[in-house]
Amino acid sequence: MTKGARQPFRTAVLILVWGWLLMLVLAPNLLVVGTSVLSRDPAEFIRLPFTLDNYIRLMDPLYLDVFLHSLYMAAVTTICCLIIGYPFAWALSRVSKRRQTLLVFLLIVPFWTNSLVRTYALKLLLATNGLINNALLAIGVIDEPLTLLYTELAVIIGLVYLLLPFMILPLYSVFDDLRDELLLASHDLGAGRWSTFVHVVVPLTLPGVLAGVLLVLLPAMGMFYVADVLGGSRNLLVGNVIKNQFLDARDWPFGAAASVLLTVAMAVLLFAHRLSRRRLGEEGG
Amino acid sequence: MKKLALTGLMAVTLVGCGSSEPQVLNLYNWSEYMPQEVLDRFQEETGVQVIYTTYDSNEAMYARLKLLDDSAQYDLAVPSTYYVNKMRKEGLLAPIDHSQLTGFNNMDPELINLNIDPDNAYSVPFLWGTTGLAYDADDVEGEPAAWADLWDEAYQGRIVLTNDMREVFHVGLRVLGYSGNSTNPEEIEAAYEKLADLMPAVRTFNSDAPRMPYLEGETDIGMIWNGEAVMGKEDMPSLEFVYPEEGVIVWLDSFVIPKNAKNIEAAHQFISFVMRPDISALISEEIGYATPNLEARNQLEAEVANDRTSYPTPEDMVNAEFQEDVGDEALQLYNKYWELLKAGR
């Protein structure tokens, strides 16, 4: 193929990609940032003058408390996902290729059902007269139904359930690349199982862990509907504050400021991720 | 994953194409506020298909209508009392053409020509109802009779409140003896402090279907809309509805046509259809709220017409208060305290 024939295609693709990024990524984000420095208007949502009040209000102990609590719930979710996802991904990478395809497929199947619907389904499991309580009562493990629904625990269970695949998939990809020869070599050089794990397996899978953590931690802070449905509107996430500001309080500038804060947190984590990859000598990977 | 994203994109495109069909009425209504049978019969008789979309708060409805104003996504909406006033004043509504309506003369004279909308130029009453106290008689000892009883320590962790800022503050204000429509900052703050004491005992907020936490067994006492209480009692006979001593909250929900609605003719057709006494009676029987249609009230089954939960007696309405527009300044104050209430743990 000559260079001339390739050029129009290349140009078209570039225009598409850049157009996409500008229109659907940059422009909306600029609008959010722009809104966050405007003032609230009761009828038109936003108006001049420019102000930083919205960011100052975010420093209010109330919102700081919500942010920290939300971060706490997201962190517990991430740790749970890691504890479940790490061995899962390892086991997944050890079975035959055909099985792997099937298991990865099964992992993705729940995505075909809307996550809100799945959250409501969890509600049926966790309710006082729900399946879990009824089962435990029937086999005599408990005498009184457990209080599960509308608690912090319920929110965390919901988040872990919805986000676990996002932890497993990047981990699976690093475990899949982990060559048996390296483990054998480590063994031959006298390292025990624990030593091999700490000095060979962990460093090699660290990029997957970091990617998984990124994919779980931040979305967890934004999934307001999980807190609404399972937490009974009591255990607020940052996502709830943003949603409430836009829909209920109609304070768009403040909601936008909260959302910018979340984006900045995401950027900081991505930056840290990049730094750590560079340190691991994996750039461009 | 890329394939997945592509499929999603295609699905969105397809849905986007489907919405431009002729003879469709986009109805934007509260959840569980219109029996499916009514929509089916309307389509049968007129050929107009009703696309039914729901919301769970006036605030959410208002925000969407305001945003989608120019694209005219909805042909009919059902705001509560004070929101009719607000939306009318802000020019968000198209006037009702009374010459296109039939059956308006059946409306209860006490529920038309209110100060929220003089001469009903922009709204037609759909249903009215109350927000009162409910409890599960199987799990609650004694007979709670007042909002103040919610503060009883016995109910720790067993209370549900509606997820409605104005209603929750209404309760706080009434317990302290103030008007539920107070605009006085000191009274609102006092109500906030009173409610903050209650918060640790509150298990959940619900405005989708406030009967559900009772039916699920999660809560035993709290606030409820009277229609929800009627629907809930069918599944759980021990669910009791009480008109609290401090007074119930009263509201009237009305049909309005958003400005720039696409199908104004069908919107009028639908309003007329719902004003038909047989249809209006059917709705009231089905979902438990009171019809403002006097002719329909005559046609109600005796069991429904005599149900105090749906149709309160004059004694039940002692101290009752209509929700009114409190203005933006007071609303901001309510908002601030509402955030504090919900975020505080």
Chai-1 contact restraints between the chains, C-beta under 6 A:
chainA,res_idxA,chainB,res_idxB,connection_type,confidence,min_distance_angstrom,max_distance_angstrom,comment,restraint_id
A,P42,B,D328,contact,1.0,0.0,6.0,A-B,restraint_1
A,A43,B,E90,contact,1.0,0.0,6.0,A-B,restraint_2
A,L62,B,A343,contact,1.0,0.0,6.0,A-B,restraint_3
A,V66,B,A343,contact,1.0,0.0,6.0,A-B,restraint_4
A,A127,B,E216,contact,1.0,0.0,6.0,A-B,restraint_5
A,T128,B,G217,contact,1.0,0.0,6.0,A-B,restraint_6
A,T128,B,E218,contact,1.0,0.0,6.0,A-B,restraint_7
A,N129,B,G217,contact,1.0,0.0,6.0,A-B,restraint_8
A,L149,B,E218,contact,1.0,0.0,6.0,A-B,restraint_9
A,Y150,B,R203,contact,1.0,0.0,6.0,A-B,restraint_10
A,Y150,B,T204,contact,1.0,0.0,6.0,A-B,restraint_11
A,G232,B,T204,contact,1.0,0.0,6.0,A-B,restraint_12
A,S233,B,N163,contact,1.0,0.0,6.0,A-B,restraint_13
A,S233,B,F205,contact,1.0,0.0,6.0,A-B,restraint_14
A,L236,B,A343,contact,1.0,0.0,6.0,A-B,restraint_15
A,L247,B,A60,contact,1.0,0.0,6.0,A-B,restraint_16
A,L247,B,A63,contact,1.0,0.0,6.0,A-B,restraint_17
A,D248,B,E59,contact,1.0,0.0,6.0,A-B,restraint_18
A,A249,B,N335,contact,1.0,0.0,6.0,A-B,restraint_19
A,R250,B,A63,contact,1.0,0.0,6.0,A-B,restraint_20
